[in-house]
C-alpha cells in the first residue's frame, strides 16, 4: 500500500501534484537512487520536468515523504 505522510499531502496540494503521477513514478521510475538512512529517491520524466519522490519502506508499505518537480535533477547526468 502507498501511504502519504501529512507533509507529503500538504506538498501535493501546494505544488499541484496529483497522487496518480506520484504512484506512476513509484511504480515505474526512470531513475532510482538511495538516500540517507532508509529513504530512497525516484525520478520520472513527464514532458520537460522530472517528478522527484522521496519515500521509505515500512513493512509492506511505501511511505511517501515528499515530492516535487525539477527541471534538471543534479543526480541525473
Secondary structure, DSSP 8 states (H G I E B T S, - for coil): -EEE-HHHHHHHHHHT--HHHHHHHHHS-SEEEE-STTEEEEEEEETTEEEEEEEEEETTEEEEEEEEEESS-TT--
